[in-house]
Amino acid sequence: MNNIEIKTIPHTTHRYPTCGDWLYKRELVRRFSIPKDGYGAKLEDVLHILASELSDERREALVMVHELIEALSCKFAGIGQEAIDKFDMDYEANRKEGDESEPGDAADAPYRIQHGIASGVERILAAAWGVDWADYEKELAALP
């Protein structure tokens, strides 16, 4: 399993216009267990989940969970980060004014199914955590 880092960041510091992002980075990971060879470190892929800072930690957690489920679902389906990044960044670069659609909902998105699964879980958790979905969407749409 991956090492995973999940955190909030200022909205304007994302790689491209989005409220949530995931990416793998090759990093030196230190091992804190005591293997037979002693302590050590090795290069591993670390999954980074980034969510915009929002008005409520439940809303931030919804974005985080969505990104985690989407990332792992893509991994298990063999859909690489490069294809998704290219699609998302092209989608955002060509977005028409007033279009608030999600790249992952597009018919030609290479991760459409995985995005849909993550969105479903996000909606279930919103209901369980008492987050009004319409208000949540308004906040996300109002991000600069």
KEMIKOL-744276 format. One record per residue (C-alpha): x, y, z; residue number from 1; residue in three letters. Coordinates in steps of 0.001 Angstrom, whole numbers, plus 524288, in hexadecimal, padded with zeros to 5 digits. Example, Ala and Ser with C-alpha at 12.3 -4.5 7.8 and 13.67 -1.06 7.14 Angstrom:
<sites>
<px = 8300C | py = 7EE6C | pz = 81E78 | k = 1 | r = ALA>
<px = 83566 | py = 7FBDC | pz = 81BE4 | k = 2 | r = SER>
</sites>
This chain:
<sites>
<px = 80000 | py = 80000 | pz = 80000 | k = 1 | r = MET>
<px = 8041D | py = 80DD8 | pz = 7FD9B | k = 2 | r = ASN>
<px = 808FB | py = 8177B | pz = 80771 | k = 3 | r = ASN>
<px = 7FE85 | py = 821EC | pz = 8076F | k = 4 | r = ILE>
<px = 7FF2C | py = 83029 | pz = 80B96 | k = 5 | r = GLU>
<px = 7F26A | py = 8379A | pz = 80CA4 | k = 6 | r = ILE>
<px = 7F1B1 | py = 84623 | pz = 80F76 | k = 7 | r = LYS>
<px = 7EAAD | py = 852D7 | pz = 80CDF | k = 8 | r = THR>
<px = 7F131 | py = 85DBD | pz = 8054A | k = 9 | r = ILE>
<px = 7ED56 | py = 86B96 | pz = 8018B | k = 10 | r = PRO>
<px = 7E45D | py = 86A7A | pz = 7F5CF | k = 11 | r = HIS>
<px = 7ECD5 | py = 872F2 | pz = 7ED0D | k = 12 | r = THR>
<px = 7F8AF | py = 86A03 | pz = 7EEAF | k = 13 | r = THR>
<px = 7F333 | py = 85E41 | pz = 7E754 | k = 14 | r = HIS>
<px = 7FA20 | py = 859FA | pz = 7DAE1 | k = 15 | r = ARG>
<px = 7EE4B | py = 85E15 | pz = 7D2D7 | k = 16 | r = TYR>
<px = 7E07E | py = 86326 | pz = 7D5CB | k = 17 | r = PRO>
<px = 7DAAE | py = 858BC | pz = 7DEB6 | k = 18 | r = THR>
<px = 7D64F | py = 8570F | pz = 7ECC9 | k = 19 | r = CYS>
<px = 7DC83 | py = 849AD | pz = 7EE12 | k = 20 | r = GLY>
<px = 7E817 | py = 842FD | pz = 7E7E4 | k = 21 | r = ASP>
<px = 7F003 | py = 836A8 | pz = 7E91A | k = 22 | r = TRP>
<px = 7FD5C | py = 8335D | pz = 7E3F2 | k = 23 | r = LEU>
<px = 80839 | py = 829C2 | pz = 7E5F7 | k = 24 | r = TYR>
<px = 81601 | py = 82E56 | pz = 7E916 | k = 25 | r = LYS>
<px = 8220C | py = 825B6 | pz = 7E9EF | k = 26 | r = ARG>
<px = 827B9 | py = 82874 | pz = 7F76B | k = 27 | r = GLU>
<px = 8315D | py = 822FD | pz = 80105 | k = 28 | r = LEU>
<px = 8292F | py = 81C22 | pz = 80B54 | k = 29 | r = VAL>
<px = 82F55 | py = 81919 | pz = 8186C | k = 30 | r = ARG>
<px = 82BC1 | py = 80C80 | pz = 81F09 | k = 31 | r = ARG>
<px = 82968 | py = 80D29 | pz = 82D9A | k = 32 | r = PHE>
<px = 827ED | py = 7FEA3 | pz = 82FCA | k = 33 | r = SER>
<px = 8340B | py = 7F6DD | pz = 832AB | k = 34 | r = ILE>
<px = 83666 | py = 7EDC2 | pz = 8273F | k = 35 | r = PRO>
<px = 8410B | py = 7E39B | pz = 8287C | k = 36 | r = LYS>
<px = 84A47 | py = 7ECD4 | pz = 8214A | k = 37 | r = ASP>
<px = 847D9 | py = 7F81D | pz = 82AC1 | k = 38 | r = GLY>
<px = 8411A | py = 80504 | pz = 82822 | k = 39 | r = TYR>
<px = 84087 | py = 80996 | pz = 81A42 | k = 40 | r = GLY>
<px = 83A2E | py = 81164 | pz = 80FA4 | k = 41 | r = ALA>
<px = 836B6 | py = 80EF3 | pz = 80187 | k = 42 | r = LYS>
<px = 830A7 | py = 815F5 | pz = 7F60D | k = 43 | r = LEU>
<px = 82215 | py = 8139A | pz = 7F524 | k = 44 | r = GLU>
<px = 81654 | py = 819AC | pz = 7EE99 | k = 45 | r = ASP>
<px = 80F00 | py = 8220E | pz = 7F86F | k = 46 | r = VAL>
<px = 800E2 | py = 825A8 | pz = 7F599 | k = 47 | r = LEU>
<px = 7FE17 | py = 833E1 | pz = 7F8E1 | k = 48 | r = HIS>
<px = 7EFFB | py = 83806 | pz = 7FADB | k = 49 | r = ILE>
<px = 7EDF2 | py = 846B9 | pz = 7FAC7 | k = 50 | r = LEU>
<px = 7E138 | py = 84D8B | pz = 7FE46 | k = 51 | r = ALA>
<px = 7DE18 | py = 85BF8 | pz = 7FE41 | k = 52 | r = SER>
<px = 7DC4F | py = 86277 | pz = 80B65 | k = 53 | r = GLU>
<px = 7CD9C | py = 86418 | pz = 80D36 | k = 54 | r = LEU>
<px = 7C45E | py = 869CC | pz = 81757 | k = 55 | r = SER>
<px = 7C24C | py = 85CF1 | pz = 81E82 | k = 56 | r = ASP>
<px = 7CB24 | py = 8515A | pz = 8210E | k = 57 | r = GLU>
<px = 7C045 | py = 8480E | pz = 81CF8 | k = 58 | r = ARG>
<px = 7C037 | py = 84E41 | pz = 80F81 | k = 59 | r = ARG>
<px = 7CF06 | py = 84D2B | pz = 80EA2 | k = 60 | r = GLU>
<px = 7CDF3 | py = 83EE7 | pz = 812B1 | k = 61 | r = ALA>
<px = 7C3EA | py = 83C79 | pz = 807E8 | k = 62 | r = LEU>
<px = 7CD75 | py = 84174 | pz = 7FDB3 | k = 63 | r = VAL>
<px = 7D863 | py = 83951 | pz = 803B1 | k = 64 | r = MET>
<px = 7D05C | py = 82CCD | pz = 803BD | k = 65 | r = VAL>
<px = 7CBFE | py = 82F2B | pz = 7F5BD | k = 66 | r = HIS>
<px = 7DA0F | py = 830C8 | pz = 7F137 | k = 67 | r = GLU>
<px = 7DED4 | py = 824DF | pz = 7F8C8 | k = 68 | r = LEU>
<px = 7D43F | py = 81BF9 | pz = 7F350 | k = 69 | r = ILE>
<px = 7D63D | py = 82137 | pz = 7E598 | k = 70 | r = GLU>
<px = 7E508 | py = 81F8A | pz = 7E63E | k = 71 | r = ALA>
<px = 7E489 | py = 811A9 | pz = 7EB65 | k = 72 | r = LEU>
<px = 7D99B | py = 80DD5 | pz = 7E20B | k = 73 | r = SER>
<px = 7E1B4 | py = 812E5 | pz = 7D6A6 | k = 74 | r = CYS>
<px = 7EDA5 | py = 80B8C | pz = 7DB89 | k = 75 | r = LYS>
<px = 7E632 | py = 7FEC6 | pz = 7DCBB | k = 76 | r = PHE>
<px = 7E037 | py = 800CE | pz = 7CF2B | k = 77 | r = ALA>
<px = 7ED9B | py = 8035B | pz = 7C932 | k = 78 | r = GLY>
<px = 7EAC6 | py = 8117B | pz = 7C59E | k = 79 | r = ILE>
<px = 7F740 | py = 81964 | pz = 7C6F6 | k = 80 | r = GLY>
<px = 7F8C3 | py = 826BA | pz = 7CCFF | k = 81 | r = GLN>
<px = 7FEA3 | py = 82C33 | pz = 7C071 | k = 82 | r = GLU>
<px = 7F249 | py = 82992 | pz = 7B879 | k = 83 | r = ALA>
<px = 7E9A5 | py = 82F91 | pz = 7C2F3 | k = 84 | r = ILE>
<px = 7F247 | py = 83B80 | pz = 7C4D7 | k = 85 | r = ASP>
<px = 7F298 | py = 83DF4 | pz = 7B638 | k = 86 | r = LYS>
<px = 7E3E4 | py = 83C98 | pz = 7B517 | k = 87 | r = PHE>
<px = 7E110 | py = 8455B | pz = 7C0D9 | k = 88 | r = ASP>
<px = 7EAA3 | py = 84FF7 | pz = 7BCF2 | k = 89 | r = MET>
<px = 7E5D8 | py = 8501D | pz = 7AEC8 | k = 90 | r = ASP>
<px = 7D7D8 | py = 85074 | pz = 7B3A7 | k = 91 | r = TYR>
<px = 7DA9E | py = 85C19 | pz = 7BC77 | k = 92 | r = GLU>
<px = 7E27C | py = 8633B | pz = 7B1F8 | k = 93 | r = ALA>
<px = 7D6FF | py = 86201 | pz = 7A884 | k = 94 | r = ASN>
<px = 7CC05 | py = 86474 | pz = 7B23F | k = 95 | r = ARG>
<px = 7C1CE | py = 86DEB | pz = 7AD2F | k = 96 | r = LYS>
<px = 7BD9F | py = 8793B | pz = 7B5C9 | k = 97 | r = GLU>
<px = 7B26E | py = 87573 | pz = 7BEC6 | k = 98 | r = GLY>
<px = 7B521 | py = 866D6 | pz = 7BD7A | k = 99 | r = ASP>
<px = 7B5E5 | py = 86131 | pz = 7CB3C | k = 100 | r = GLU>
<px = 7B637 | py = 852D7 | pz = 7C739 | k = 101 | r = SER>
<px = 7BFB6 | py = 84918 | pz = 7CCFB | k = 102 | r = GLU>
<px = 7CA19 | py = 843D0 | pz = 7C3AD | k = 103 | r = PRO>
<px = 7C7DA | py = 8361A | pz = 7C90D | k = 104 | r = GLY>
<px = 7B98E | py = 836A3 | pz = 7C504 | k = 105 | r = ASP>
<px = 7BCED | py = 838D1 | pz = 7B6A9 | k = 106 | r = ALA>
<px = 7B93C | py = 82D91 | pz = 7ADB0 | k = 107 | r = ALA>
<px = 7C73B | py = 82C5D | pz = 7A8C6 | k = 108 | r = ASP>
<px = 7CDE3 | py = 82D23 | pz = 7B617 | k = 109 | r = ALA>
<px = 7D70A | py = 82172 | pz = 7B765 | k = 110 | r = PRO>
<px = 7D31B | py = 8202F | pz = 7C5AB | k = 111 | r = TYR>
<px = 7C489 | py = 822FD | pz = 7C489 | k = 112 | r = ARG>
<px = 7C04F | py = 8169A | pz = 7CBA4 | k = 113 | r = ILE>
<px = 7CA25 | py = 81876 | pz = 7D699 | k = 114 | r = GLN>
<px = 7C62E | py = 826BA | pz = 7D828 | k = 115 | r = HIS>
<px = 7B7EA | py = 82290 | pz = 7D8D8 | k = 116 | r = GLY>
<px = 7BABD | py = 818B9 | pz = 7E388 | k = 117 | r = ILE>
<px = 7C21D | py = 82309 | pz = 7EB5D | k = 118 | r = ALA>
<px = 7B6FC | py = 82CCB | pz = 7E980 | k = 119 | r = SER>
<px = 7AD1A | py = 822C7 | pz = 7EE5A | k = 120 | r = GLY>
<px = 7B4C8 | py = 8202A | pz = 7FAC6 | k = 121 | r = VAL>
<px = 7B6A5 | py = 82ED9 | pz = 7FC93 | k = 122 | r = GLU>
<px = 7A7D4 | py = 830E4 | pz = 7FC04 | k = 123 | r = ARG>
<px = 7A54C | py = 825CA | pz = 805A3 | k = 124 | r = ILE>
<px = 7AF14 | py = 82B75 | pz = 80F40 | k = 125 | r = LEU>
<px = 7A977 | py = 83923 | pz = 80DA5 | k = 126 | r = ALA>
<px = 79C2D | py = 833E7 | pz = 811C2 | k = 127 | r = ALA>
<px = 7A212 | py = 82C3D | pz = 81D10 | k = 128 | r = ALA>
<px = 7A9F6 | py = 837F5 | pz = 821CA | k = 129 | r = TRP>
<px = 79EDB | py = 841CE | pz = 820A6 | k = 130 | r = GLY>
<px = 7A4BD | py = 8499B | pz = 81569 | k = 131 | r = VAL>
<px = 79A9C | py = 85055 | pz = 80CEE | k = 132 | r = ASP>
<px = 79E86 | py = 84C4F | pz = 7FF1C | k = 133 | r = TRP>
<px = 7994A | py = 85883 | pz = 7F870 | k = 134 | r = ALA>
<px = 7A096 | py = 8618D | pz = 801D0 | k = 135 | r = ASP>
<px = 7ACED | py = 85966 | pz = 8003D | k = 136 | r = TYR>
<px = 7AC27 | py = 85A72 | pz = 7F165 | k = 137 | r = GLU>
<px = 7A9ED | py = 8692D | pz = 7F264 | k = 138 | r = LYS>
<px = 7B63E | py = 86AB8 | pz = 7FA7F | k = 139 | r = GLU>
<px = 7BE3B | py = 862B7 | pz = 7F0E9 | k = 140 | r = LEU>
<px = 7B8E1 | py = 86A60 | pz = 7E548 | k = 141 | r = ALA>
<px = 7BC33 | py = 8774E | pz = 7EBEC | k = 142 | r = ALA>
<px = 7CA98 | py = 873E8 | pz = 7EDB7 | k = 143 | r = LEU>
<px = 7D338 | py = 87D5D | pz = 7E605 | k = 144 | r = PRO>
</sites>
